[in-house]
Amino acid sequence: MEIWDIYDSCFQKTGRTHERGKPLAPGDYHLIVHIYPVNDKGEVLIQKRAENLSWKPGLWAATSGSAVVGEGAWTTCQRELKEELGIEATKDNSSLAFMYRRREHFSTVWLVKTNVDIKDLTLQPSEVSDVKWVNQKQLKEMLESGEFFNYPYLDLLFSVIDRDKKELE
């Protein structure tokens, strides 16, 4: 059983908790993370969700997960990336790209710079069935074909990746 901290609309913890799988009360939010490993070419590492998952099985998506009680966004980013792909997120290779609020959650979107070879990853079989590096054009094509989950922020994500890449040149 997974227990979440509940936040209010100002991203303040309420002191209450919530059990995953039950409906949230109106005005209650939980915290999730989306993580995009990015290599020196500006490609992002995406993962195919395992077929046994209840939400979007077999769909390509970002590495993601929910914060459990007591966890902050950064700790959740580190834990989820390590659990699902075996990649270490550190303060030297990671940055918060942006944060936004949806109907029932706050989502923090992270970039993690890495040139890891896919063969060196340790996939969590219960969550991830495949991974691949894709450029922006490929990701947009996967989005249009319905292969990749349609996150509402992808254009913003691409602009942040492009900006960061230019700053490093």
Phi and psi in degrees as GROMACS dihedral restraints (atoms count N, CA, C in turn):
[ dihedral_restraints ]
;  ai    aj    ak    al  type     phi  dphi    fc
    3     4     5     6     1  -103.7    20    10
    4     5     6     7     1   129.8    20    10
    6     7     8     9     1  -114.7    20    10
    7     8     9    10     1   133.3    20    10
    9    10    11    12     1  -111.7    20    10
   10    11    12    13     1   150.2    20    10
   12    13    14    15     1   -73.5    20    10
   13    14    15    16     1   146.6    20    10
   15    16    17    18     1  -103.1    20    10
   16    17    18    19     1   134.6    20    10
   18    19    20    21     1  -112.3    20    10
   19    20    21    22     1   156.0    20    10
   21    22    23    24     1   -93.7    20    10
   22    23    24    25     1  -177.5    20    10
   24    25    26    27     1   -68.3    20    10
   25    26    27    28     1   -11.0    20    10
   27    28    29    30     1   -98.9    20    10
   28    29    30    31     1    14.0    20    10
   30    31    32    33     1    61.0    20    10
   31    32    33    34     1    39.5    20    10
   33    34    35    36     1  -111.2    20    10
   34    35    36    37     1   134.8    20    10
   36    37    38    39     1   -63.3    20    10
   37    38    39    40     1   138.4    20    10
   39    40    41    42     1   -89.2    20    10
   40    41    42    43     1   -14.0    20    10
   42    43    44    45     1    90.0    20    10
   43    44    45    46     1    -5.8    20    10
   45    46    47    48     1  -100.5    20    10
   46    47    48    49     1   162.4    20    10
   48    49    50    51     1  -126.5    20    10
   49    50    51    52     1   169.3    20    10
   51    52    53    54     1  -144.1    20    10
   52    53    54    55     1   141.6    20    10
   54    55    56    57     1   -91.1    20    10
   55    56    57    58     1   126.4    20    10
   57    58    59    60     1   -54.6    20    10
   58    59    60    61     1   140.5    20    10
   60    61    62    63     1    98.0    20    10
   61    62    63    64     1   -18.2    20    10
   63    64    65    66     1   -95.8    20    10
   64    65    66    67     1   151.8    20    10
   66    67    68    69     1   -66.1    20    10
   67    68    69    70     1   140.9    20    10
   69    70    71    72     1   -81.3    20    10
   70    71    72    73     1   147.9    20    10
   72    73    74    75     1   -71.6    20    10
   73    74    75    76     1   151.4    20    10
   75    76    77    78     1   -55.3    20    10
   76    77    78    79     1   134.9    20    10
   78    79    80    81     1    85.8    20    10
   79    80    81    82     1    -2.5    20    10
   81    82    83    84     1   -98.7    20    10
   82    83    84    85     1   145.0    20    10
   84    85    86    87     1  -136.2    20    10
   85    86    87    88     1   154.0    20    10
   87    88    89    90     1  -123.0    20    10
   88    89    90    91     1   173.3    20    10
   90    91    92    93     1  -109.2    20    10
   91    92    93    94     1   129.5    20    10
   93    94    95    96     1  -127.5    20    10
   94    95    96    97     1   163.0    20    10
   96    97    98    99     1  -125.8    20    10
   97    98    99   100     1   145.3    20    10
   99   100   101   102     1  -121.8    20    10
  100   101   102   103     1   131.4    20    10
  102   103   104   105     1  -125.5    20    10
  103   104   105   106     1   130.0    20    10
  105   106   107   108     1  -121.8    20    10
  106   107   108   109     1    99.9    20    10
  108   109   110   111     1   -63.8    20    10
  109   110   111   112     1   136.1    20    10
  111   112   113   114     1  -129.3    20    10
  112   113   114   115     1   132.5    20    10
  114   115   116   117     1   -96.2    20    10
  115   116   117   118     1  -179.9    20    10
  117   118   119   120     1   -65.3    20    10
  118   119   120   121     1   -18.8    20    10
  120   121   122   123     1   -86.3    20    10
  121   122   123   124     1    -2.7    20    10
  123   124   125   126     1    84.0    20    10
  124   125   126   127     1     9.5    20    10
  126   127   128   129     1   -80.1    20    10
  127   128   129   130     1   151.5    20    10
  129   130   131   132     1  -111.6    20    10
  130   131   132   133     1   146.8    20    10
  132   133   134   135     1   -92.9    20    10
  133   134   135   136     1   117.6    20    10
  135   136   137   138     1  -113.4    20    10
  136   137   138   139     1   162.4    20    10
  138   139   140   141     1  -128.7    20    10
  139   140   141   142     1   149.3    20    10
  141   142   143   144     1   -94.3    20    10
  142   143   144   145     1   125.4    20    10
  144   145   146   147     1   -68.4    20    10
  145   146   147   148     1   140.3    20    10
  147   148   149   150     1   -60.4    20    10
  148   149   150   151     1   148.6    20    10
  150   151   152   153     1   -67.1    20    10
  151   152   153   154     1   -21.7    20    10
  153   154   155   156     1   -82.5    20    10
  154   155   156   157     1    -7.4    20    10
  156   157   158   159     1   -73.4    20    10
  157   158   159   160     1   146.7    20    10
  159   160   161   162     1   -78.0    20    10
  160   161   162   163     1   -30.7    20    10
  162   163   164   165     1  -103.2    20    10
  163   164   165   166     1   118.0    20    10
  165   166   167   168     1    53.5    20    10
  166   167   168   169     1    52.0    20    10
  168   169   170   171     1   -61.9    20    10
  169   170   171   172     1   139.5    20    10
  171   172   173   174     1    75.5    20    10
  172   173   174   175     1     2.6    20    10
  174   175   176   177     1   -92.1    20    10
  175   176   177   178     1   143.7    20    10
  177   178   179   180     1   -74.7    20    10
  178   179   180   181     1   141.1    20    10
  180   181   182   183     1  -160.3    20    10
  181   182   183   184     1   177.6    20    10
  183   184   185   186     1   -76.9    20    10
  184   185   186   187     1   159.1    20    10
  186   187   188   189     1   -68.7    20    10
  187   188   189   190     1   131.4    20    10
  189   190   191   192     1  -156.3    20    10
  190   191   192   193     1   169.4    20    10
  192   193   194   195     1   176.5    20    10
  193   194   195   196     1   172.5    20    10
  195   196   197   198     1  -100.7    20    10
  196   197   198   199     1   146.0    20    10
  198   199   200   201     1   -75.6    20    10
  199   200   201   202     1   138.2    20    10
  201   202   203   204     1   -96.2    20    10
  202   203   204   205     1   167.5    20    10
  204   205   206   207     1   -47.5    20    10
  205   206   207   208     1   129.8    20    10
  207   208   209   210     1    89.1    20    10
  208   209   210   211     1   -12.7    20    10
  210   211   212   213     1   -88.6    20    10
  211   212   213   214     1   143.8    20    10
  213   214   215   216     1   -98.5    20    10
  214   215   216   217     1   178.8    20    10
  216   217   218   219     1   -62.4    20    10
  217   218   219   220     1   -44.7    20    10
  219   220   221   222     1   -64.0    20    10
  220   221   222   223     1   -46.2    20    10
  222   223   224   225     1   -62.4    20    10
  223   224   225   226     1   -39.3    20    10
  225   226   227   228     1   -65.9    20    10
  226   227   228   229     1   -41.1    20    10
  228   229   230   231     1   -56.5    20    10
  229   230   231   232     1   -50.4    20    10
  231   232   233   234     1   -60.6    20    10
  232   233   234   235     1   -46.6    20    10
  234   235   236   237     1   -64.3    20    10
  235   236   237   238     1   -49.2    20    10
  237   238   239   240     1   -63.5    20    10
  238   239   240   241     1   -41.9    20    10
  240   241   242   243     1   -65.3    20    10
  241   242   243   244     1   -41.0    20    10
  243   244   245   246     1   -68.0    20    10
  244   245   246   247     1   -44.6    20    10
  246   247   248   249     1   -64.3    20    10
  247   248   249   250     1   -46.3    20    10
  249   250   251   252     1   -83.8    20    10
  250   251   252   253     1   -32.8    20    10
  252   253   254   255     1  -126.1    20    10
  253   254   255   256     1   -13.8    20    10
  255   256   257   258     1    81.0    20    10
  256   257   258   259     1    17.0    20    10
  258   259   260   261     1   -97.0    20    10
  259   260   261   262     1   136.3    20    10
  261   262   263   264     1   -88.1    20    10
  262   263   264   265     1   123.6    20    10
  264   265   266   267     1   -96.1    20    10
  265   266   267   268     1   124.3    20    10
  267   268   269   270     1  -123.6    20    10
  268   269   270   271     1   168.4    20    10
  270   271   272   273     1   -69.6    20    10
  271   272   273   274     1   -16.2    20    10
  273   274   275   276     1   -83.1    20    10
  274   275   276   277     1   -26.9    20    10
  276   277   278   279     1  -113.7    20    10
  277   278   279   280     1     4.6    20    10
  279   280   281   282     1  -127.4    20    10
  280   281   282   283     1   154.4    20    10
  282   283   284   285     1  -154.4    20    10
  283   284   285   286     1   149.3    20    10
  285   286   287   288     1   -78.2    20    10
  286   287   288   289     1   117.8    20    10
  288   289   290   291     1   -76.8    20    10
  289   290   291   292     1   -47.4    20    10
  291   292   293   294     1  -173.0    20    10
  292   293   294   295     1   172.0    20    10
  294   295   296   297     1  -136.1    20    10
  295   296   297   298     1   145.9    20    10
  297   298   299   300     1  -148.1    20    10
  298   299   300   301     1   163.5    20    10
  300   301   302   303     1  -111.8    20    10
  301   302   303   304     1   133.7    20    10
  303   304   305   306     1  -113.4    20    10
  304   305   306   307     1  -168.7    20    10
  306   307   308   309     1   -56.9    20    10
  307   308   309   310     1   -43.9    20    10
  309   310   311   312     1  -128.4    20    10
  310   311   312   313     1     9.3    20    10
  312   313   314   315     1  -152.8    20    10
  313   314   315   316     1   158.2    20    10
  315   316   317   318     1   -99.7    20    10
  316   317   318   319     1   136.4    20    10
  318   319   320   321     1  -121.3    20    10
  319   320   321   322     1   125.7    20    10
  321   322   323   324     1  -102.7    20    10
  322   323   324   325     1   133.8    20    10
  324   325   326   327     1  -112.3    20    10
  325   326   327   328     1   122.5    20    10
  327   328   329   330     1  -113.5    20    10
  328   329   330   331     1   145.7    20    10
  330   331   332   333     1  -112.2    20    10
  331   332   333   334     1   133.8    20    10
  333   334   335   336     1  -126.5    20    10
  334   335   336   337     1   116.2    20    10
  336   337   338   339     1   -78.8    20    10
  337   338   339   340     1   123.5    20    10
  339   340   341   342     1  -160.5    20    10
  340   341   342   343     1   147.4    20    10
  342   343   344   345     1  -114.7    20    10
  343   344   345   346     1    30.8    20    10
  345   346   347   348     1   -58.5    20    10
  346   347   348   349     1   140.2    20    10
  348   349   350   351     1   -81.6    20    10
  349   350   351   352     1   136.4    20    10
  351   352   353   354     1   -54.9    20    10
  352   353   354   355     1   -35.4    20    10
  354   355   356   357     1   -66.5    20    10
  355   356   357   358     1   -17.0    20    10
  357   358   359   360     1   -92.8    20    10
  358   359   360   361     1    -0.3    20    10
  360   361   362   363     1   -80.7    20    10
  361   362   363   364     1   153.4    20    10
  363   364   365   366     1  -116.0    20    10
  364   365   366   367     1   100.1    20    10
  366   367   368   369     1   -81.2    20    10
  367   368   369   370     1   143.0    20    10
  369   370   371   372     1   -87.7    20    10
  370   371   372   373     1   103.4    20    10
  372   373   374   375     1   -58.1    20    10
  373   374   375   376     1   -29.0    20    10
  375   376   377   378     1   -72.9    20    10
  376   377   378   379     1   -14.5    20    10
  378   379   380   381     1  -118.3    20    10
  379   380   381   382     1   -34.2    20    10
  381   382   383   384     1  -127.6    20    10
  382   383   384   385     1   127.9    20    10
  384   385   386   387     1  -104.8    20    10
  385   386   387   388     1   -18.5    20    10
  387   388   389   390     1  -164.6    20    10
  388   389   390   391     1   161.5    20    10
  390   391   392   393     1  -142.3    20    10
  391   392   393   394     1   156.2    20    10
  393   394   395   396     1  -161.6    20    10
  394   395   396   397     1   152.9    20    10
  396   397   398   399     1   -85.5    20    10
  397   398   399   400     1   134.4    20    10
  399   400   401   402     1  -136.3    20    10
  400   401   402   403     1   148.0    20    10
  402   403   404   405     1   -88.6    20    10
  403   404   405   406     1   176.8    20    10
  405   406   407   408     1   -62.5    20    10
  406   407   408   409     1   -39.9    20    10
  408   409   410   411     1   -63.0    20    10
  409   410   411   412     1   -45.6    20    10
  411   412   413   414     1   -62.8    20    10
  412   413   414   415     1   -40.8    20    10
  414   415   416   417     1   -65.7    20    10
  415   416   417   418     1   -40.5    20    10
  417   418   419   420     1   -64.2    20    10
  418   419   420   421     1   -38.7    20    10
  420   421   422   423     1   -64.5    20    10
  421   422   423   424     1   -40.5    20    10
  423   424   425   426     1   -66.2    20    10
  424   425   426   427     1   -35.4    20    10
  426   427   428   429     1   -65.2    20    10
  427   428   429   430     1   -47.1    20    10
  429   430   431   432     1   -63.5    20    10
  430   431   432   433     1   -33.8    20    10
  432   433   434   435     1   -83.4    20    10
  433   434   435   436     1    -7.2    20    10
  435   436   437   438     1    85.6    20    10
  436   437   438   439     1     7.1    20    10
  438   439   440   441     1   -78.0    20    10
  439   440   441   442     1   -27.3    20    10
  441   442   443   444     1  -113.4    20    10
  442   443   444   445     1   140.1    20    10
  444   445   446   447     1   -61.8    20    10
  445   446   447   448     1   137.1    20    10
  447   448   449   450     1   -85.9    20    10
  448   449   450   451     1    83.4    20    10
  450   451   452   453     1   -72.3    20    10
  451   452   453   454     1   140.1    20    10
  453   454   455   456     1   -72.6    20    10
  454   455   456   457     1    -5.0    20    10
  456   457   458   459     1  -114.4    20    10
  457   458   459   460     1    11.3    20    10
  459   460   461   462     1   -59.3    20    10
  460   461   462   463     1   -37.9    20    10
  462   463   464   465     1   -62.4    20    10
  463   464   465   466     1   -41.6    20    10
  465   466   467   468     1   -63.7    20    10
  466   467   468   469     1   -42.8    20    10
  468   469   470   471     1   -57.9    20    10
  469   470   471   472     1   -46.6    20    10
  471   472   473   474     1   -61.6    20    10
  472   473   474   475     1   -38.5    20    10
  474   475   476   477     1   -67.8    20    10
  475   476   477   478     1   -35.7    20    10
  477   478   479   480     1   -68.2    20    10
  478   479   480   481     1   -42.9    20    10
  480   481   482   483     1   -61.9    20    10
  481   482   483   484     1   -45.3    20    10
  483   484   485   486     1   -62.6    20    10
  484   485   486   487     1   -43.5    20    10
  486   487   488   489     1   -60.9    20    10
  487   488   489   490     1   -47.9    20    10
  489   490   491   492     1   -62.2    20    10
  490   491   492   493     1   -38.4    20    10
  492   493   494   495     1   -64.5    20    10
  493   494   495   496     1   -42.3    20    10
  495   496   497   498     1   -65.6    20    10
  496   497   498   499     1   -37.5    20    10
  498   499   500   501     1   -64.2    20    10
  499   500   501   502     1   -27.9    20    10
  501   502   503   504     1   -85.5    20    10
  502   503   504   505     1   -11.5    20    10
